[in-house]
Amino acid sequence: MSDSSITLRLDSGVSLPGTGPLHVAVEVRAPRQASLGPAPVVLVCLPGGGMNRRFFDLMPGGEAASDISFSFARQMAGRGCIVVLMDHLGVGESDRPEDGYALTPELLVQANQQALQQVLAGLRAGSLLAALPPLPELVSMGVGHSMGAMLTLLQQFSHRPHAALALLGFSTRGMPEYLIPEARELAADTQAVRRQLVRLARVTFVVPYPEVKPSPQSNSLFAGAAAEARGVEAVKAARDRMLPVPAFMSMLPGNAAPEAAQIDVPLFLALGERDIAGPPHQIPAAFPKCRDLCLHILPETGHSHFLFPARTGLFNRLAGWARSVASGV
């Protein structure tokens, strides 16, 4: 029996002038009940900038249409985890308000938290998927890639929904080399730069939903020559518009450093050896309150981890870590 899935559109609890209530698209993929184990784990996945939730479910087309080796969601379901894929407001199948600059990190955290509460309540009550019984002992873990990792971190700081976090391709270093000079100057003062996030994002991106078009520079940034061709083809379906304000924040040096310094749940950090997040061994220092931290470095791997051969090792390591953490909760 294969895993089962359902796609939902959930009230985000957010409305903007002229839009009415906004909805978040969420996909839930569950394994066979027998593989869940005594402490069922749900991995809640948030995509990075310029991507929608399909980043966590990469499926090549054509003759390779049945190849699930690039799909984080299907691989982790096969290892006994329930997987929740979320489209941020503004991308994928979630509602897209006209003003993309209104989608601040705080608003996205609020919307994602509201949607997550509904999903977790349904899973724990057994009302979400017919294939699953009530799971009152369900253990929630946040998984984010790049900008999505930053938003996962911010959500944990504000609401503490997860028993553990897995942050992929993220650091508080940011990408200062891509910032305008004014932003680099302001970045040293966290409060000052945050008060001006929207204005600086407007200057940086110009349009409310910028598009990162494929180019040699962008391909090198996210993947690289060692990425597998079928994975690179599959990721095209995950490409989406950029959310300028959170994307800009993720580029700042010290982007979420104050929040990272307060994270005290078990933490799994995954970085590619050729990632854009900076030297991997320096990144754990941003989490001084975390007493249970796993650093996993993927050899010969760029920023989009799932496109590279080392992804299998990541899937195995993360699944084992999640089960271990859940058993101790």
C-alpha positions as a Markdown table, in Angstrom:
| # | Residue | x | y | z |
|---|---|---|---|---|
| 1 | Met | 0.0 | 0.0 | 0.0 |
| 2 | Ser | 1.4 | 3.4 | -1.0 |
| 3 | Asp | 1.3 | 6.6 | 1.1 |
| 4 | Ser | -1.9 | 8.7 | 0.9 |
| 5 | Ser | -2.2 | 12.5 | 0.5 |
| 6 | Ile | -4.7 | 15.3 | 0.6 |
| 7 | Thr | -4.5 | 19.0 | -0.5 |
| 8 | Leu | -6.3 | 21.6 | 1.5 |
| 9 | Arg | -7.0 | 25.3 | 1.4 |
| 10 | Leu | -7.0 | 26.6 | 4.9 |
| 11 | Asp | -8.0 | 30.0 | 6.4 |
| 12 | Ser | -4.8 | 31.8 | 7.3 |
| 13 | Gly | -6.5 | 34.2 | 9.8 |
| 14 | Val | -5.1 | 37.0 | 7.7 |
| 15 | Ser | -6.9 | 39.6 | 5.6 |
| 16 | Leu | -5.6 | 42.6 | 3.8 |
| 17 | Pro | -7.4 | 45.8 | 2.7 |
| 18 | Gly | -9.4 | 44.9 | -0.5 |
| 19 | Thr | -8.7 | 41.1 | -0.3 |
| 20 | Gly | -10.9 | 39.5 | 2.3 |
| 21 | Pro | -9.7 | 36.4 | 4.1 |
| 22 | Leu | -6.6 | 34.8 | 2.6 |
| 23 | His | -6.1 | 31.0 | 2.3 |
| 24 | Val | -3.0 | 28.9 | 2.6 |
| 25 | Ala | -2.6 | 25.8 | 0.4 |
| 26 | Val | -1.4 | 22.8 | 2.4 |
| 27 | Glu | -0.6 | 19.2 | 1.2 |
| 28 | Val | -0.5 | 16.4 | 3.7 |
| 29 | Arg | 1.2 | 13.1 | 2.8 |
| 30 | Ala | 1.0 | 10.2 | 5.1 |
| 31 | Pro | 2.7 | 6.7 | 5.1 |
| 32 | Arg | 1.1 | 3.4 | 5.9 |
| 33 | Gln | -0.3 | 3.4 | 9.4 |
| 34 | Ala | 1.9 | 0.4 | 10.4 |
| 35 | Ser | 5.1 | 2.4 | 9.7 |
| 36 | Leu | 4.3 | 5.4 | 12.0 |
| 37 | Gly | 5.7 | 3.8 | 15.1 |
| 38 | Pro | 4.8 | 4.6 | 18.8 |
| 39 | Ala | 5.7 | 8.3 | 18.5 |
| 40 | Pro | 4.4 | 9.5 | 15.1 |
| 41 | Val | 6.4 | 12.3 | 13.5 |
| 42 | Val | 5.0 | 15.1 | 11.3 |
| 43 | Leu | 7.5 | 17.1 | 9.3 |
| 44 | Val | 6.1 | 20.6 | 8.4 |
| 45 | Cys | 8.0 | 21.9 | 5.3 |
| 46 | Leu | 8.4 | 25.5 | 4.3 |
| 47 | Pro | 10.0 | 26.3 | 0.9 |
| 48 | Gly | 12.7 | 29.0 | 0.3 |
| 49 | Gly | 12.6 | 32.1 | -1.8 |
| 50 | Gly | 11.5 | 31.7 | -5.4 |
| 51 | Met | 10.1 | 28.3 | -4.7 |
| 52 | Asn | 6.7 | 26.8 | -3.8 |
| 53 | Arg | 5.9 | 23.6 | -1.9 |
| 54 | Arg | 6.8 | 21.5 | -4.9 |
| 55 | Phe | 10.4 | 22.0 | -3.9 |
| 56 | Phe | 9.8 | 19.3 | -1.3 |
| 57 | Asp | 8.1 | 16.9 | -3.9 |
| 58 | Leu | 10.4 | 17.0 | -6.9 |
| 59 | Met | 9.1 | 14.6 | -9.6 |
| 60 | Pro | 10.8 | 14.3 | -13.0 |
| 61 | Gly | 8.6 | 14.0 | -16.0 |
| 62 | Gly | 8.8 | 11.8 | -19.1 |
| 63 | Glu | 10.3 | 8.4 | -18.8 |
| 64 | Ala | 11.4 | 9.2 | -15.3 |
| 65 | Ala | 7.9 | 10.2 | -14.1 |
| 66 | Ser | 7.9 | 7.4 | -11.5 |
| 67 | Asp | 11.3 | 8.4 | -10.0 |
| 68 | Ile | 10.7 | 9.5 | -6.4 |
| 69 | Ser | 14.4 | 9.7 | -5.5 |
| 70 | Phe | 14.3 | 13.6 | -5.6 |
| 71 | Ser | 11.1 | 13.9 | -3.5 |
| 72 | Phe | 11.7 | 14.8 | 0.1 |
| 73 | Ala | 8.0 | 14.2 | 0.9 |
| 74 | Arg | 7.8 | 10.8 | -0.6 |
| 75 | Gln | 11.2 | 9.7 | 0.7 |
| 76 | Met | 10.3 | 10.7 | 4.2 |
| 77 | Ala | 6.8 | 9.2 | 4.0 |
| 78 | Gly | 8.6 | 6.0 | 3.0 |
| 79 | Arg | 10.6 | 6.2 | 6.1 |
| 80 | Gly | 7.5 | 6.5 | 8.3 |
| 81 | Cys | 7.0 | 10.3 | 8.7 |
| 82 | Ile | 3.9 | 12.3 | 7.9 |
| 83 | Val | 4.9 | 15.2 | 5.7 |
| 84 | Val | 3.1 | 18.6 | 5.5 |
| 85 | Leu | 4.0 | 20.8 | 2.6 |
| 86 | Met | 2.9 | 24.5 | 2.8 |
| 87 | Asp | 2.7 | 27.2 | 0.2 |
| 88 | His | 3.4 | 30.6 | 1.7 |
| 89 | Leu | 0.8 | 33.2 | 1.0 |
| 90 | Gly | 1.8 | 34.7 | -2.4 |
| 91 | Val | 3.2 | 31.5 | -4.0 |
| 92 | Gly | 1.9 | 28.2 | -5.3 |
| 93 | Glu | -1.7 | 27.6 | -4.7 |
| 94 | Ser | -2.1 | 29.9 | -1.8 |
| 95 | Asp | -3.8 | 33.3 | -2.2 |
| 96 | Arg | -1.7 | 36.0 | -3.8 |
| 97 | Pro | -2.7 | 39.6 | -2.7 |
| 98 | Glu | -1.9 | 42.3 | -5.2 |
| 99 | Asp | 0.6 | 44.0 | -2.9 |
| 100 | Gly | 3.5 | 41.5 | -2.4 |
| 101 | Tyr | 5.2 | 44.0 | 0.0 |
| 102 | Ala | 2.3 | 43.4 | 2.5 |
| 103 | Leu | 3.6 | 39.9 | 3.0 |
| 104 | Thr | 6.0 | 40.6 | 5.7 |
| 105 | Pro | 7.8 | 37.9 | 7.7 |
| 106 | Glu | 5.5 | 38.6 | 10.7 |
| 107 | Leu | 2.4 | 38.2 | 8.6 |
| 108 | Leu | 3.6 | 34.9 | 6.9 |
| 109 | Val | 4.5 | 33.5 | 10.3 |
| 110 | Gln | 1.0 | 34.3 | 11.5 |
| 111 | Ala | -0.6 | 32.7 | 8.5 |
| 112 | Asn | 1.5 | 29.6 | 8.6 |
| 113 | Gln | 0.9 | 29.2 | 12.3 |
| 114 | Gln | -2.9 | 29.4 | 11.8 |
| 115 | Ala | -2.8 | 26.8 | 9.0 |
| 116 | Leu | -0.5 | 24.5 | 11.0 |
| 117 | Gln | -2.8 | 24.6 | 14.0 |
| 118 | Gln | -5.7 | 23.3 | 11.9 |
| 119 | Val | -3.6 | 20.5 | 10.3 |
| 120 | Leu | -2.2 | 19.3 | 13.6 |
| 121 | Ala | -5.7 | 19.4 | 15.2 |
| 122 | Gly | -7.0 | 17.3 | 12.4 |
| 123 | Leu | -4.2 | 14.8 | 12.6 |
| 124 | Arg | -4.5 | 14.4 | 16.3 |
| 125 | Ala | -8.2 | 14.0 | 16.1 |
| 126 | Gly | -8.0 | 11.6 | 13.2 |
| 127 | Ser | -10.3 | 13.7 | 11.0 |
| 128 | Leu | -7.9 | 14.8 | 8.3 |
| 129 | Leu | -7.0 | 11.6 | 6.4 |
| 130 | Ala | -9.2 | 8.5 | 6.3 |
| 131 | Ala | -6.2 | 6.3 | 6.3 |
| 132 | Leu | -5.0 | 7.6 | 9.6 |
| 133 | Pro | -6.4 | 7.0 | 13.1 |
| 134 | Pro | -6.3 | 9.7 | 15.8 |
| 135 | Leu | -2.7 | 10.5 | 16.6 |
| 136 | Pro | -2.8 | 12.3 | 20.0 |
| 137 | Glu | 0.9 | 11.6 | 20.6 |
| 138 | Leu | 1.9 | 13.2 | 17.3 |
| 139 | Val | 5.3 | 15.1 | 17.4 |
| 140 | Ser | 5.6 | 18.1 | 15.2 |
| 141 | Met | 9.0 | 19.1 | 13.7 |
| 142 | Gly | 9.6 | 22.2 | 11.5 |
| 143 | Val | 11.5 | 21.8 | 8.3 |
| 144 | Gly | 12.6 | 24.8 | 6.2 |
| 145 | His | 14.9 | 25.4 | 3.3 |
| 146 | Ser | 16.8 | 28.7 | 3.0 |
| 147 | Met | 14.2 | 31.6 | 3.4 |
| 148 | Gly | 11.7 | 28.9 | 4.5 |
| 149 | Ala | 14.2 | 27.9 | 7.3 |
| 150 | Met | 14.3 | 31.5 | 8.5 |
| 151 | Leu | 10.5 | 31.6 | 8.6 |
| 152 | Thr | 10.4 | 28.3 | 10.4 |
| 153 | Leu | 12.8 | 29.7 | 13.0 |
| 154 | Leu | 10.8 | 32.9 | 13.4 |
| 155 | Gln | 7.6 | 30.8 | 13.8 |
| 156 | Gln | 9.2 | 28.7 | 16.5 |
| 157 | Phe | 10.4 | 31.7 | 18.4 |
| 158 | Ser | 6.9 | 33.3 | 18.3 |
| 159 | His | 4.7 | 30.3 | 18.8 |
| 160 | Arg | 6.8 | 27.2 | 19.7 |
| 161 | Pro | 4.7 | 24.8 | 17.7 |
| 162 | His | 7.5 | 22.3 | 17.1 |
| 163 | Ala | 9.3 | 19.8 | 19.3 |
| 164 | Ala | 12.4 | 20.1 | 17.0 |
| 165 | Leu | 13.6 | 22.0 | 13.9 |
| 166 | Ala | 15.5 | 20.9 | 10.8 |
| 167 | Leu | 16.9 | 23.9 | 9.0 |
| 168 | Leu | 18.3 | 23.2 | 5.5 |
| 169 | Gly | 20.7 | 25.6 | 3.6 |
| 170 | Phe | 20.4 | 28.3 | 6.2 |
| 171 | Ser | 22.6 | 30.5 | 8.3 |
| 172 | Thr | 22.3 | 33.9 | 10.0 |
| 173 | Arg | 25.2 | 35.1 | 7.8 |
| 174 | Gly | 22.8 | 36.2 | 5.1 |
| 175 | Met | 24.0 | 37.2 | 1.7 |
| 176 | Pro | 25.5 | 40.7 | 2.2 |
| 177 | Glu | 27.3 | 40.6 | -1.2 |
| 178 | Tyr | 23.9 | 40.9 | -2.9 |
| 179 | Leu | 22.6 | 43.9 | -0.7 |
| 180 | Ile | 22.4 | 47.5 | -1.7 |
| 181 | Pro | 25.0 | 49.7 | 0.2 |
| 182 | Glu | 22.4 | 51.3 | 2.5 |
| 183 | Ala | 21.2 | 47.9 | 3.6 |
| 184 | Arg | 24.7 | 46.7 | 4.4 |
| 185 | Glu | 25.2 | 49.9 | 6.5 |
| 186 | Leu | 22.0 | 49.4 | 8.4 |
| 187 | Ala | 22.4 | 45.7 | 9.0 |
| 188 | Ala | 24.5 | 46.2 | 12.1 |
| 189 | Asp | 21.5 | 47.7 | 13.9 |
| 190 | Thr | 18.9 | 44.9 | 13.9 |
| 191 | Gln | 16.0 | 47.0 | 15.2 |
| 192 | Ala | 16.7 | 49.9 | 12.8 |
| 193 | Val | 16.9 | 47.7 | 9.7 |
| 194 | Arg | 13.8 | 45.7 | 10.6 |
| 195 | Arg | 11.8 | 48.9 | 10.9 |
| 196 | Gln | 12.8 | 49.6 | 7.3 |
| 197 | Leu | 12.4 | 46.1 | 5.8 |
| 198 | Val | 9.5 | 47.0 | 3.5 |
| 199 | Arg | 11.1 | 50.2 | 2.2 |
| 200 | Leu | 14.5 | 48.5 | 1.6 |
| 201 | Ala | 12.8 | 45.5 | -0.1 |
| 202 | Arg | 11.0 | 47.9 | -2.5 |
| 203 | Val | 14.3 | 49.5 | -3.4 |
| 204 | Thr | 16.0 | 46.2 | -3.8 |
| 205 | Phe | 13.4 | 44.3 | -5.8 |
| 206 | Val | 11.3 | 47.1 | -7.5 |
| 207 | Val | 8.3 | 44.9 | -8.3 |
| 208 | Pro | 6.0 | 43.2 | -5.7 |
| 209 | Tyr | 6.6 | 39.7 | -6.9 |
| 210 | Pro | 10.0 | 39.5 | -8.6 |
| 211 | Glu | 10.8 | 36.5 | -10.7 |
| 212 | Val | 14.2 | 34.7 | -10.6 |
| 213 | Lys | 14.6 | 33.6 | -14.1 |
| 214 | Pro | 16.9 | 30.7 | -14.9 |
| 215 | Ser | 20.4 | 31.8 | -15.9 |
| 216 | Pro | 23.9 | 30.6 | -15.5 |
| 217 | Gln | 24.2 | 32.7 | -12.4 |
| 218 | Ser | 21.0 | 31.5 | -10.8 |
| 219 | Asn | 21.7 | 27.9 | -11.7 |
| 220 | Ser | 25.1 | 28.1 | -10.2 |
| 221 | Leu | 23.7 | 29.7 | -7.1 |
| 222 | Phe | 21.0 | 27.1 | -6.4 |
| 223 | Ala | 22.5 | 24.0 | -7.9 |
| 224 | Gly | 25.8 | 23.7 | -9.8 |
| 225 | Ala | 27.5 | 21.3 | -12.2 |
| 226 | Ala | 27.2 | 18.3 | -9.9 |
| 227 | Ala | 23.4 | 18.5 | -9.7 |
| 228 | Glu | 21.6 | 15.6 | -11.5 |
| 229 | Ala | 19.9 | 16.5 | -14.7 |
| 230 | Arg | 16.6 | 14.9 | -13.8 |
| 231 | Gly | 16.5 | 16.8 | -10.5 |
| 232 | Val | 17.3 | 20.1 | -12.3 |
| 233 | Glu | 14.4 | 19.4 | -14.7 |
| 234 | Ala | 12.0 | 18.5 | -11.8 |
| 235 | Val | 12.8 | 21.7 | -9.9 |
| 236 | Lys | 11.3 | 23.8 | -12.8 |
| 237 | Ala | 7.8 | 22.9 | -11.5 |
| 238 | Ala | 8.8 | 24.3 | -8.1 |
| 239 | Arg | 10.0 | 27.7 | -9.3 |
| 240 | Asp | 7.8 | 30.6 | -8.3 |
| 241 | Arg | 7.7 | 34.3 | -7.7 |
| 242 | Met | 9.9 | 35.8 | -4.9 |
| 243 | Leu | 8.3 | 37.2 | -1.8 |
| 244 | Pro | 10.4 | 40.4 | -1.6 |
| 245 | Val | 10.2 | 41.3 | 2.1 |
| 246 | Pro | 11.1 | 38.0 | 3.7 |
| 247 | Ala | 13.6 | 37.3 | 0.9 |
| 248 | Phe | 15.3 | 40.7 | 1.6 |
| 249 | Met | 15.4 | 39.9 | 5.3 |
| 250 | Ser | 17.0 | 36.5 | 4.7 |
| 251 | Met | 19.8 | 38.3 | 2.8 |
| 252 | Leu | 20.7 | 40.5 | 5.7 |
| 253 | Pro | 23.7 | 39.7 | 7.9 |
| 254 | Gly | 22.2 | 38.6 | 11.2 |
| 255 | Asn | 18.8 | 38.1 | 9.5 |
| 256 | Ala | 17.2 | 36.1 | 12.4 |
| 257 | Ala | 20.1 | 36.1 | 14.8 |
| 258 | Pro | 18.2 | 37.3 | 17.9 |
| 259 | Glu | 15.6 | 34.6 | 17.4 |
| 260 | Ala | 18.1 | 31.9 | 16.6 |
| 261 | Ala | 19.9 | 32.7 | 19.9 |
| 262 | Gln | 16.8 | 31.7 | 21.8 |
| 263 | Ile | 16.0 | 28.4 | 20.1 |
| 264 | Asp | 16.3 | 25.6 | 22.7 |
| 265 | Val | 14.7 | 22.6 | 21.0 |
| 266 | Pro | 16.7 | 19.8 | 19.2 |
| 267 | Leu | 18.1 | 21.2 | 16.0 |
| 268 | Phe | 19.2 | 19.5 | 12.7 |
| 269 | Leu | 21.3 | 21.7 | 10.4 |
| 270 | Ala | 22.0 | 20.5 | 6.9 |
| 271 | Leu | 24.4 | 22.3 | 4.6 |
| 272 | Gly | 25.8 | 21.5 | 1.3 |
| 273 | Glu | 29.6 | 21.4 | 1.0 |
| 274 | Arg | 29.1 | 24.0 | -1.8 |
| 275 | Asp | 26.2 | 25.8 | -0.2 |
| 276 | Ile | 25.7 | 29.6 | -0.1 |
| 277 | Ala | 25.2 | 29.8 | 3.6 |
| 278 | Gly | 28.8 | 30.1 | 4.5 |
| 279 | Pro | 31.3 | 27.8 | 6.3 |
| 280 | Pro | 29.1 | 25.0 | 7.8 |
| 281 | His | 31.1 | 24.5 | 10.9 |
| 282 | Gln | 30.6 | 28.2 | 11.9 |
| 283 | Ile | 26.8 | 28.0 | 11.7 |
| 284 | Pro | 26.0 | 26.2 | 15.0 |
| 285 | Ala | 27.4 | 29.1 | 17.0 |
| 286 | Ala | 24.3 | 31.1 | 16.2 |
| 287 | Phe | 22.2 | 28.7 | 18.4 |
| 288 | Pro | 23.9 | 29.0 | 21.9 |
| 289 | Lys | 20.8 | 27.7 | 23.8 |
| 290 | Cys | 20.4 | 24.5 | 21.8 |
| 291 | Arg | 21.8 | 21.6 | 23.7 |
| 292 | Asp | 21.0 | 18.9 | 21.1 |
| 293 | Leu | 22.4 | 20.0 | 17.7 |
| 294 | Cys | 23.2 | 17.8 | 14.7 |
| 295 | Leu | 25.3 | 19.2 | 11.8 |
| 296 | His | 25.0 | 17.2 | 8.6 |
| 297 | Ile | 27.2 | 18.3 | 5.7 |
| 298 | Leu | 26.3 | 17.0 | 2.2 |
| 299 | Pro | 29.5 | 16.3 | 0.1 |
| 300 | Glu | 29.7 | 17.8 | -3.3 |
| 301 | Thr | 26.3 | 19.5 | -2.8 |
| 302 | Gly | 25.0 | 23.0 | -3.6 |
| 303 | His | 22.2 | 25.0 | -2.1 |
| 304 | Ser | 19.3 | 22.9 | -3.5 |
| 305 | His | 20.2 | 19.7 | -1.6 |
| 306 | Phe | 17.6 | 17.4 | -3.2 |
| 307 | Leu | 19.2 | 17.7 | -6.6 |
| 308 | Phe | 22.5 | 16.0 | -5.6 |
| 309 | Pro | 23.5 | 12.4 | -5.0 |
| 310 | Ala | 24.1 | 13.0 | -1.3 |
| 311 | Arg | 20.4 | 13.5 | -0.8 |
| 312 | Thr | 19.9 | 9.9 | 0.1 |
| 313 | Gly | 22.3 | 10.2 | 3.0 |
| 314 | Leu | 20.4 | 13.3 | 4.1 |
| 315 | Phe | 17.0 | 11.5 | 4.0 |
| 316 | Asn | 18.4 | 8.6 | 6.0 |
| 317 | Arg | 20.1 | 10.8 | 8.6 |
| 318 | Leu | 17.1 | 13.1 | 9.1 |
| 319 | Ala | 14.6 | 10.3 | 9.4 |
| 320 | Gly | 16.8 | 8.6 | 12.0 |
| 321 | Trp | 17.3 | 11.8 | 13.9 |
| 322 | Ala | 13.6 | 12.6 | 13.9 |
| 323 | Arg | 12.7 | 9.2 | 15.3 |
| 324 | Ser | 15.3 | 9.5 | 18.0 |
| 325 | Val | 14.1 | 13.0 | 19.0 |
| 326 | Ala | 10.4 | 11.9 | 19.0 |
| 327 | Ser | 11.1 | 8.9 | 21.2 |
| 328 | Gly | 12.6 | 11.2 | 23.8 |
| 329 | Val | 9.8 | 13.8 | 23.8 |
